[in-house]
Amino acid sequence: MSVFLRLFEYARPYRARLVAALGAMVQYGAASAGVAALIQPIFDEVLPSRQNLVPVAAAILVVYLLKGIGAYLSGYLMTDVGQRVVRDLRNVLFRHILGQSVAFFSVQTTGRLISRITNDVGQVQRAVSETIGDLTRESLSLVGFAAVLFYYDSRLAIVCLTGAPLVVYPLVRLGQRVRRTARRSQEALEQISHVSAEAIAGHRIVKAFGAEEREAGKFERASQHFYRTCMKVTGVLSALPPLMEFIGGVAFVGALVYGSREIVAGRLSPGEFTAFMAALFMMYAPAKRLSRVNADLQQAMAAGERIFEILDSHNEVQDRPGAAELPRFGHHIEFHDVRFAYGGTSGRATLDGVSFVVRAGQMLAIVGRSGAGKTTLVNLIPRFYDVTGGSIGVDGRDIRDVTIASLRSQIGIVTQETVLFDDTIAANIAYGRQGATAEEIEAAARAAHAHEFIAQLDRGYEAMIGERGQRLSGGQRQRIAIARAILRDPPILILDEATSSLDAESEMLVQDALSNLMRNRTSFVIAHRLSTVRRADAIVVLARGRIVESGAHDELMARGGAYTKLHELQLQEEPTEIEI
């Protein structure tokens, strides 16, 4: 019930439409009962002696017209409310997911999140627009038919309706089982989304390793599991209609025995009995739909539980109360005894007591073996995570005391894994600065050495680059990312192994573009190339989350410590291209 009430909160802004839909449902239920009531004068007056033929015929037309109008308006208005509720819920869910920290996405799969946004929200949409509408409309119809039964013969109505309570108990029990089974079904569908998204995103690796059959097998196993859970739901739902039909048969036999005796005794006319039986038969269709409505409602509740699990998860990095705007950076960035552990303070420390200062305009190179904590360190600057100890200050302000938006607006990031969107080249370059002019976009592209290849494309800056920019080479994608950072014009720059996966020619162009990007900016560079590291104003060497050495290149080489060992190791591994 708590899930249902939370879902209903999203319908509250549209209560005027709900009231109008309810009025249309009342009209539909009353008109349905009127159809049954008109059977009595047909058999008692029109057919025997053609009395009141015109009034009865006119009444039939009016009742069916009102019933049709009620059905149309209630269906249309409930669908409208359902679509509006789903739109709002999906928007809230997507915005909530985007607001989560990087740690949230490290434990949630893409397929799982997409399944919540699409499949689960779709289940809720059917509940709001169809299920609740059917529940109310058919319930009102049953009330109208029951009124007709009691109007003609209350004792006979009691005899016929005594079986109704017998349906309630199995309906409730089956509903509980449906919710449990429906949740497993939605989890199975989530697994299908995950397997398919993973295989499609990694299609090149799948093909390169000849793993098509393996991935197809994983998908088929997930699909088979989904099939089995769906059939369990179907098995549960299929049990109720036969039960209702049997109870309806018992009620029909009871009405037939009792009614025949009343007609013989003259206490009930044939027309009244026929109208009574017609209303009884008409009750079966809405009663059967209501049994299905309960199952659909339970499925929607299971989906709602899964949606609210995400909405109730709060792993986002948030602004502190009273957080101020960060003025444009101009002096220094300080790491003071910074400690960080994934999963909070209880986890193993990834960074432990890191302290250093970077002045405005300086370039800091961060080196170390894999797993030393280099990427974690730079991810703390834009607050992808919050430190678990110590502090990071920008111009003397703790970054937790300023707004996230004002902090990140001053940071540009270029990573080894370039993230581009399925849009035009111009839109990707202007991603960090909406409203940029074509001239500004082209200037950024020229600075990034991207204009030359862009101009050779059929549509130039309006060319679509495909998902993740797959229509471009690695070097081209990287130069688009650099142009994006140049156009954003941030005073602080983070480069995370931006050239480590490029060929020699692409690397030369990208390195020159990076030089243009880093000019007059404060840069944090995670790099393997010795040429990049040598140009740094300062170098910090990380090992197991601690700074073991810091200084300029020549100074560190003279010490013969960890930096020198890394240098020699790279010389042994790659004599033609020195790395560190």
C-alpha positions in Angstrom: 0.0 0.0 0.0 2.9 2.4 0.7 4.2 1.8 -2.9 0.7 2.5 -4.2 0.4 5.7 -2.2 3.8 6.9 -3.4 2.8 6.3 -7.0 -0.5 8.1 -6.4 1.5 11.2 -5.2 2.7 11.6 -8.8 -0.9 11.7 -10.0 -1.9 14.4 -7.5 -1.1 17.4 -9.9 -3.6 15.9 -12.3 -6.5 15.3 -9.9 -8.9 17.5 -11.9 -8.5 15.0 -14.8 -8.9 12.1 -12.3 -12.2 13.6 -11.1 -13.4 14.1 -14.6 -12.5 10.4 -15.4 -14.3 9.3 -12.3 -17.4 11.1 -13.4 -17.2 9.4 -16.8 -16.8 6.0 -15.0 -19.9 6.7 -12.9 -21.8 7.5 -16.1 -20.5 4.2 -17.7 -21.5 2.1 -14.7 -25.0 3.7 -14.5 -25.5 3.2 -18.2 -24.4 -0.4 -18.0 -27.0 -1.0 -15.3 -29.6 0.8 -17.4 -29.0 -1.7 -20.2 -29.9 -4.6 -17.9 -32.9 -2.7 -16.5 -34.4 -2.1 -19.9 -34.6 -5.8 -20.6 -37.6 -6.1 -18.3 -40.0 -3.8 -20.2 -38.8 -5.4 -23.5 -40.1 -8.9 -22.3 -43.1 -7.7 -20.3 -44.4 -4.9 -22.6 -42.8 -4.5 -26.0 -42.7 -8.1 -27.1 -46.1 -9.3 -25.9 -48.2 -6.3 -26.9 -45.9 -3.8 -28.6 -46.5 -1.3 -25.8 -44.0 1.6 -25.2 -42.0 0.5 -28.2 -40.8 4.0 -29.1 -39.9 5.1 -25.6 -38.1 1.8 -24.8 -36.2 2.0 -28.2 -35.2 5.6 -27.5 -34.1 4.7 -24.0 -31.9 1.9 -25.3 -30.2 4.3 -27.8 -29.7 7.0 -25.1 -28.3 4.4 -22.6 -25.8 3.0 -25.1 -24.8 6.5 -26.2 -24.1 7.5 -22.6 -22.2 4.2 -22.0 -20.0 4.8 -25.0 -19.3 8.4 -24.1 -18.4 7.3 -20.5 -16.1 4.5 -21.8 -14.3 6.9 -24.2 -13.8 9.7 -21.8 -12.8 7.5 -18.9 -10.3 5.6 -21.0 -8.9 8.7 -22.7 -8.5 10.7 -19.4 -7.0 7.8 -17.5 -4.5 7.1 -20.3 -3.6 10.8 -20.3 -3.1 10.8 -16.5 -1.1 7.6 -16.8 1.2 9.0 -19.5 1.7 12.2 -17.5 2.6 10.3 -14.4 5.0 8.0 -16.2 6.6 11.0 -17.9 7.2 12.7 -14.5 8.3 9.5 -12.8 10.7 8.6 -15.6 12.1 12.2 -15.6 12.6 12.1 -11.8 14.2 8.7 -11.9 16.6 9.7 -14.7 17.6 12.9 -13.0 18.1 11.1 -9.8 20.4 8.5 -11.5 22.4 11.2 -13.2 22.8 12.9 -9.8 24.5 9.9 -8.2 28.2 9.8 -7.6 30.7 7.7 -9.6 30.6 5.1 -6.9 26.9 4.4 -7.7 27.7 3.6 -11.3 30.5 1.3 -10.3 28.0 -1.0 -8.7 25.0 -0.6 -11.0 25.0 -2.0 -14.5 23.8 -0.1 -17.5 21.3 -2.7 -18.4 19.8 -2.7 -14.9 19.4 1.1 -14.9 17.9 1.1 -18.4 15.5 -1.6 -17.3 14.3 0.4 -14.4 13.7 3.5 -16.6 11.9 1.6 -19.4 10.4 -1.7 -18.4 9.6 -1.0 -14.8 8.2 2.5 -15.5 6.2 0.9 -18.3 4.6 -1.5 -15.8 3.6 1.5 -13.7 2.1 3.3 -16.7 -0.2 0.4 -17.4 -1.2 0.4 -13.8 -2.1 4.1 -13.7 -3.7 4.4 -17.1 -5.3 1.0 -17.6 -5.4 -1.0 -14.4 -6.7 1.6 -12.0 -9.2 2.8 -14.6 -10.5 -0.7 -15.2 -10.6 -1.3 -11.4 -12.8 1.8 -10.8 -14.9 1.5 -14.0 -15.7 -2.2 -13.6 -16.3 -1.8 -9.8 -18.9 0.9 -10.5 -20.4 -1.4 -13.2 -20.7 -4.2 -10.6 -22.4 -1.8 -8.2 -24.9 -0.8 -10.8 -25.6 -4.5 -11.8 -26.0 -5.4 -8.1 -28.5 -2.6 -7.6 -30.5 -4.0 -10.5 -30.5 -7.5 -8.9 -31.6 -6.2 -5.5 -34.3 -4.0 -7.2 -36.0 -7.0 -8.8 -35.5 -9.5 -6.0 -33.3 -8.9 -2.9 -33.5 -12.6 -1.7 -32.6 -13.9 -5.1 -29.7 -11.4 -5.3 -28.4 -12.6 -1.9 -28.5 -16.2 -3.1 -26.6 -15.4 -6.3 -24.0 -13.2 -4.6 -23.2 -15.5 -1.7 -20.4 -17.0 -3.8 -18.6 -13.6 -4.3 -16.8 -13.6 -0.9 -15.4 -17.1 -1.8 -13.4 -15.4 -4.7 -11.8 -12.7 -2.4 -9.5 -15.0 -0.4 -7.9 -16.8 -3.4 -7.7 -13.4 -5.2 -5.7 -12.0 -2.3 -3.4 -15.0 -2.0 -2.9 -15.2 -5.7 -2.1 -11.5 -5.8 0.7 -11.9 -3.3 2.1 -14.7 -5.3 1.8 -12.7 -8.5 3.8 -9.8 -6.9 6.7 -12.2 -5.9 6.7 -13.9 -9.3 6.4 -10.6 -11.2 9.4 -9.2 -9.3 11.5 -12.2 -10.4 10.2 -11.8 -14.0 11.3 -8.1 -14.0 14.7 -9.1 -12.6 15.0 -11.7 -15.4 14.1 -9.0 -18.0 16.7 -6.8 -16.4 19.3 -9.5 -16.9 18.3 -9.7 -20.6 18.9 -5.9 -20.9 22.2 -6.2 -19.2 23.5 -9.1 -21.3 22.4 -7.5 -24.6 23.7 -4.0 -23.7 27.1 -5.5 -22.7 27.4 -7.6 -25.9 26.3 -4.9 -28.2 28.6 -2.3 -26.6 31.6 -4.7 -26.8 30.7 -6.1 -30.3 34.2 -5.6 -31.6 35.8 -7.7 -28.9 33.0 -10.3 -29.3 33.9 -10.6 -33.0 37.6 -10.4 -32.5 37.6 -13.4 -30.1 34.9 -15.3 -32.0 32.6 -15.2 -29.0 29.3 -14.7 -30.9 28.1 -18.2 -29.9 29.1 -17.6 -26.3 27.3 -14.3 -26.0 24.3 -15.7 -27.8 24.2 -18.6 -25.3 24.3 -16.1 -22.4 21.4 -14.2 -24.0 19.4 -17.4 -24.6 19.9 -18.6 -21.0 18.7 -15.2 -19.7 15.8 -15.4 -22.2 14.9 -18.9 -21.1 14.9 -17.7 -17.4 12.6 -14.9 -18.4 10.3 -17.3 -20.2 10.1 -19.6 -17.1 9.2 -16.7 -14.8 6.6 -15.3 -17.2 5.0 -18.8 -17.4 4.8 -18.9 -13.6 2.9 -15.6 -13.7 0.7 -17.0 -16.4 0.1 -20.1 -14.4 -1.0 -18.1 -11.4 -3.3 -15.8 -13.5 -4.9 -18.7 -15.3 -6.1 -20.3 -12.1 -8.6 -17.7 -11.2 -11.0 -17.5 -14.2 -12.0 -21.2 -14.1 -12.7 -20.8 -10.4 -14.9 -17.7 -11.0 -16.7 -19.5 -13.8 -17.5 -22.4 -11.5 -18.8 -20.1 -8.8 -20.8 -18.3 -11.5 -22.3 -21.6 -12.6 -23.3 -22.4 -9.1 -25.0 -19.0 -8.8 -26.8 -19.5 -12.1 -28.2 -22.8 -11.0 -29.4 -21.4 -7.7 -31.0 -18.5 -9.5 -32.7 -20.8 -12.0 -34.2 -23.0 -9.3 -35.3 -20.1 -7.2 -36.5 -18.0 -10.1 -38.6 -20.7 -11.7 -40.5 -21.2 -8.4 -41.1 -17.5 -8.0 -42.5 -17.2 -11.6 -44.9 -20.1 -11.0 -46.0 -18.5 -7.8 -46.6 -15.2 -9.6 -44.3 -13.2 -7.5 -41.9 -12.6 -10.4 -42.7 -11.9 -14.0 -40.8 -13.5 -16.9 -39.4 -10.1 -17.9 -38.2 -9.3 -14.4 -36.5 -12.7 -14.2 -34.9 -12.3 -17.6 -33.6 -8.8 -16.6 -32.3 -10.3 -13.4 -30.5 -13.1 -15.2 -29.2 -10.6 -17.8 -27.7 -8.4 -15.1 -26.2 -11.5 -13.4 -24.6 -12.5 -16.7 -23.4 -9.0 -17.3 -21.7 -9.0 -14.0 -19.4 -11.8 -15.1 -17.3 -9.8 -17.6 -16.4 -7.0 -15.2 -15.8 -9.5 -12.4 -13.4 -11.4 -14.6 -11.6 -8.3 -15.6 -11.3 -7.3 -12.0 -9.5 -10.6 -11.2 -7.0 -9.7 -13.9 -6.8 -6.1 -12.7 -5.6 -7.4 -9.3 -2.8 -9.3 -11.0 -1.8 -6.3 -13.1 -1.8 -4.1 -10.1 0.5 -6.5 -8.2 2.9 -6.5 -11.2 2.9 -2.7 -11.1 3.5 -2.7 -7.4 6.5 -5.0 -7.9 7.8 -2.6 -10.5 7.1 0.3 -8.2 9.2 -1.3 -5.5 12.1 -1.6 -7.8 11.8 2.0 -9.0 11.7 3.3 -5.4 14.7 1.2 -4.5 16.7 3.4 -6.9 15.0 6.6 -5.8 15.6 5.8 -2.2 19.3 5.2 -2.8 21.3 8.3 -2.0 24.9 7.9 -3.1 25.2 11.3 -4.7 27.8 14.0 -3.8 25.7 16.9 -2.6 26.2 20.6 -1.9 26.5 21.4 1.7 23.9 23.8 3.2 24.9 27.3 2.4 27.6 26.3 -0.2 28.9 29.4 -2.0 29.9 29.9 -5.6 33.5 29.3 -6.3 35.2 32.5 -7.8 37.3 31.9 -10.9 40.5 30.0 -9.8 43.6 32.1 -9.7 46.1 31.1 -7.0 46.7 27.5 -5.9 45.2 24.1 -5.2 46.2 22.3 -2.1 45.8 18.7 -1.0 46.1 18.5 2.8 46.5 15.1 4.3 43.9 13.7 1.9 42.6 10.2 2.6 40.1 8.2 0.6 38.7 4.7 0.7 36.1 3.3 -1.7 32.9 2.4 0.1 33.6 4.9 2.9 36.0 4.8 5.8 35.6 1.1 6.4 37.3 0.2 3.1 41.0 -0.2 2.4 42.6 3.2 1.9 43.2 4.0 -1.8 44.9 7.3 -0.8 46.5 7.8 2.6 47.8 11.2 3.8 48.4 12.8 0.4 49.6 16.4 0.6 50.9 18.8 -2.0 50.3 22.3 -3.5 50.0 23.3 -7.1 50.3 26.9 -8.1 48.2 28.5 -10.8 49.6 27.9 -14.2 51.7 24.9 -13.1 51.7 21.4 -14.6 51.8 18.6 -12.1 52.6 15.1 -13.4 51.3 12.1 -11.4 53.2 8.9 -11.9 53.2 5.4 -10.3 52.5 1.8 -11.0 49.0 0.6 -11.8 46.8 0.7 -8.8 48.8 3.3 -7.0 45.8 5.7 -6.8 46.6 8.2 -9.6 43.1 8.2 -11.2 41.4 8.3 -7.8 43.5 11.3 -6.9 42.4 13.4 -9.9 38.7 12.2 -9.5 38.6 13.9 -6.1 39.2 17.3 -7.6 35.8 17.7 -9.4 34.2 15.8 -6.4 33.3 12.7 -8.3 34.0 11.3 -4.9 34.4 13.1 -1.6 37.5 12.7 0.5 37.1 10.5 3.6 39.8 12.4 5.4 41.7 15.6 5.1 40.7 18.3 2.6 41.2 19.7 -0.9 41.3 23.5 -1.2 41.0 25.8 -4.2 42.4 29.3 -3.4 42.0 28.5 0.3 38.4 27.3 0.1 37.5 23.7 0.9 35.9 22.3 -2.3 33.1 20.8 -0.1 32.1 24.3 0.9 31.4 25.5 -2.6 28.7 24.4 -5.1 29.5 21.5 -7.2 28.3 23.3 -10.4 30.7 26.3 -9.8 33.6 23.9 -9.1 33.1 21.7 -12.1 32.5 24.6 -14.4 36.2 25.5 -13.9 37.5 22.0 -14.7 38.2 20.4 -18.1 38.9 16.7 -18.4 40.4 14.6 -21.1 40.8 10.9 -20.5 42.2 7.9 -22.3 38.7 6.5 -22.9 37.1 9.3 -24.9 33.4 9.7 -24.3 31.5 11.2 -27.3 27.8 11.2 -28.0 25.8 10.1 -31.0 25.4 13.6 -32.3 27.1 16.0 -34.7 30.8 17.0 -34.3 29.8 20.5 -33.6 27.4 19.4 -30.8 30.1 17.2 -29.2 32.7 20.1 -29.2 30.1 22.5 -27.7 28.9 19.9 -25.2 30.6 21.8 -22.3 29.5 25.2 -23.5 26.0 25.4 -24.8 25.3 28.3 -27.1 28.8 28.5 -28.6 28.9 30.0 -32.1 30.1 28.2 -35.2 33.2 30.4 -35.2 34.1 29.6 -31.6 33.6 25.8 -32.3 35.9 26.0 -35.4 38.5 28.0 -33.5 38.6 25.3 -30.8 38.8 22.6 -33.4 41.8 24.3 -35.1 43.6 24.6 -31.8 43.0 20.9 -31.3 44.3 20.0 -34.8 40.8 18.6 -35.6 39.6 21.1 -38.2 41.6 19.4 -41.0 39.9 16.0 -40.8 36.5 17.6 -40.0 36.6 19.6 -43.2 37.1 16.5 -45.2 33.9 14.9 -43.9 30.8 15.0 -46.1 28.9 17.3 -43.8 31.8 18.8 -42.0 30.9 19.9 -38.5 27.3 18.6 -38.9 28.5 15.1 -39.6 27.1 12.5 -37.2 29.8 10.5 -35.4 27.8 7.5 -34.2 27.6 6.0 -30.8 30.7 6.6 -28.8 32.2 8.3 -31.9 32.8 5.0 -33.6 32.9 6.6 -37.0 36.1 8.3 -36.1 39.6 7.0 -35.3 41.0 7.0 -31.8 43.2 10.0 -32.5 40.3 11.9 -34.1 38.1 11.2 -31.1 40.8 12.4 -28.8 41.2 15.6 -30.7 37.4 16.2 -30.6 37.6 15.8 -26.8 40.5 18.2 -26.6 38.6 20.7 -28.7 35.7 20.3 -26.3 37.9 21.2 -23.4 39.5 24.1 -25.2 36.1 25.6 -26.0 35.0 25.2 -22.4 38.1 27.3 -21.5 38.6 26.0 -17.9 41.4 27.3 -15.7 42.0 23.8 -14.2 42.7 20.8 -16.5 42.9 17.1 -15.8 44.5 14.7 -18.3 44.3 11.0 -17.5 46.6 9.1 -19.8 45.2 11.0 -22.8 47.8 9.7 -25.3 48.6 6.2 -24.0 46.5 4.3 -26.6 47.4 6.2 -29.7 49.7 5.4 -32.6 52.8 7.6 -33.2 51.3 9.9 -35.8 48.1 10.5 -33.8 50.1 11.0 -30.6 52.2 13.7 -32.2 49.0 15.6 -33.3 47.3 15.0 -29.9 50.4 16.1 -28.0 50.6 19.3 -29.9 46.8 19.8 -29.3 47.4 19.1 -25.6 50.1 21.7 -25.5 47.7 24.3 -26.8 45.1 23.2 -24.3 47.5 23.3 -21.3 48.8 26.8 -22.1 48.2 29.2 -19.2 46.2 26.5 -17.3 46.8 24.6 -14.1 47.1 21.0 -15.2 47.1 17.6 -13.4 48.5 15.1 -15.8 48.6 11.3 -15.4 51.1 10.3 -18.1 53.4 7.5 -19.2 55.3 9.4 -21.9 58.6 10.7 -20.7 58.4 13.8 -22.9 55.2 14.8 -21.2 56.5 14.2 -17.7 59.7 16.1 -18.3 57.8 19.2 -19.2 56.0 19.1 -15.8 56.8 21.8 -13.2 56.5 19.2 -10.5 56.1 15.4 -10.4 54.6 13.3 -7.6 55.2 9.6 -7.4 52.4 7.5 -5.9 52.8 4.1 -4.4 50.0 2.3 -2.5 48.1 5.6 -2.1 51.0 7.6 -0.6 53.4 10.1 -2.1 56.8 8.5 -1.9 58.7 11.1 -3.9 58.1 14.6 -5.4 60.1 17.1 -7.3 61.2 18.0 -10.8 62.4 15.4 -13.3 66.2 16.0 -13.0 65.9 16.2 -9.2 64.1 12.9 -8.9 66.5 11.1 -11.3 69.4 12.3 -9.3 68.0 10.8 -6.1 67.9 7.3 -7.6 64.7 6.4 -5.9 61.2 5.1 -6.9 61.0 7.5 -9.9 64.3 6.3 -11.2 63.2 2.7 -10.9 60.0 3.4 -12.8 62.1 5.2 -15.5 64.5 2.2 -15.8 61.6 -0.3 -15.9 60.1 1.6 -18.8 63.4 1.7 -20.6 63.7 -2.1 -20.4 60.1 -2.7 -21.6 60.1 -0.2 -24.4 63.5 0.9 -25.6 62.2 2.8 -28.6 59.5 4.8 -26.9 60.6 5.7 -23.3 57.7 5.6 -20.9 57.4 6.1 -17.1 
